[in-house]
């Protein structure tokens, strides 16, 4: 019997403070219409000054643990996708492990920016399939507001804060082929020659600080549309799945036009796409698990449904996963 990695619980956390487009109109030279037309964002959550990525990750993790009906002692691995860690070292994952009371086991961070959660999910899936772990807490958590130049109207309107988490568990449930629960495939890519299109202006070994987000928006948009179309086609081909068999598209929430373009490639109506960008903004590695948890908790995503998860981010990195929930 084949071991599968199944999602047994989801959780999320959003900071209390909400920053609207109207608020941003008072901060930089922009308008609600300009932001909405170009991104689809109407508001976003911003962490408090003393609220860290680790704090948000722990809050999301607690929800996922409760949803999975397990205890922290049952978790033998923690993987956190983030580009905004509390400290250069140690990892956010070890803070999460300690604060939750998980026993010693694997714990580390993954850095693939907006694609980070897909990368982390793939890594956790492989640990489980090879028998090195039985139950892994996978988190996407970001305090992107800490990297934003609040005078740069092209980027400060896009990024936001939050965290999402899933419990990934080994299962030997009966079921054949694509009908079986679990992660059926993951697909990861990067093209380092394009790293300058979306980056920060600094880092520990260059400027000695985290720097601010720098983005070539038009170029990133162009490649996002292309890469998402390519990887969606790859997922369908590898799994011999037709577009109409996908119950839900759960995309990275970067830009509504990119999301709509991917849905069109699948000939999928937008009511089968989980969209949170209007109220969450771009939360980088946190966006997919945030969207997933919202759709699970409001009843849209049901057990047994087939999910296509995809993202693109700085690096440039991109990835996708096909999951039977």
C-alpha positions, 0 to 999 in steps of 0.5 A: 500500500502506498504512503500518501501525505494527506492534509488533516487540518488547516489554520490561519492568522491575520493581524488586527490592523486593516489598511485600506486603499483609502488609507493609502491615498493619504500616505502616497500618491495613489488612488483606490481605483488605480490599486484595484484595477491593477491588482484587485486589492481593496484592503490588507492586514498589517502586523503590529510593530511588536508582532513577528512572523513567528508570532503569526506562524504560531497562531496559525499553527494552533488553529491547524492543530486543533482542526486536525484533532491532534496535540503538539506532541504528535508533530515530528516536523515543522517547516516554515516558508518565509522570507521575513524571519524574526532573526537571521538565525535561528529559524522561525521553525525552531521558535514555533517548535519550542513555543508549541511544545513539539518534541525534538525533530526536524525544524527549518525554514524554506525561502522561495518567497511567494512560492515558498509554501508550495516548496515547503509542502513538497519538501514535507511530502517527500519526508513523509513518503520516504518514512522520515516523518509521520506528521509535519506542520507546514506553515507559510508566514510573512511580515512583508510590511517590514520589507516595504518602502512606504514611500514607493507607491508601486510596491507598498500598496501590494504587500501585507502580513499573515500566516497560514498552516496545514498539518500533513500526515502519513496515510495508507488509506485505500484508494487508487489513482487520482481518487485517493486522498493526498498530495498526488504531485508537486512541481517546483521551478526556479530561473535565477537569471531573472532574480533581479526582477523581484528582489530586496535592496539589501541583505545580511552579507551585502548591506547589513540590513533586510532592505526594501522590495524592488519589483519590475512589475510589468516583467514579473506580470508577463512571466507569471502569466506564462509560467502559470499556464505552463505549470498548470498544463504540466500538472494536468498532463502528469496526472492525466487529469482534465481541467473539468476534474479540478474542483478548486484552484487555490492560487497565490494571491498576487494579482487578480489579473494573473489569477483570472488568466490562469482560470481562463487557461483551465476554462474554469469559472471564477466561482471555482477559484479561491480569491482572497487578494481583495482583502488580504493583499499579497502575503507572499508565502502565507497567501495560499494557506490563508486562502485554503483555510478560509475556503475550508472553514466557510465550507467551500472546500470539502473532503474528497475534492481535487485542488490545484495549488500554484504560485510564482515569486521572487527568484524567479520561482514557481511551483504547483501541487495537485491535492485530493483534500 
